[in-house]
């Protein structure tokens, strides 16, 4: 709780001390930023989908399936 309070206060001081930039962001730059954000979110979702089981096991505290030895299948002769 204390760390988040310090971070919040530091953010307020930082934002309060800035001067106006008088800058212009054209529509092409804004569109590129939206695409970057959308692509990052989509990539994170795909990555989470690929590693969902490992992520779920780690959150629940179970050992991951890859760390347990696999049972050997008997061979036919």
Secondary structure as UniProt FT lines:
FT   HELIX           2..16
FT   HELIX           27..50
FT   HELIX           52..60
FT   TURN            65..67
//
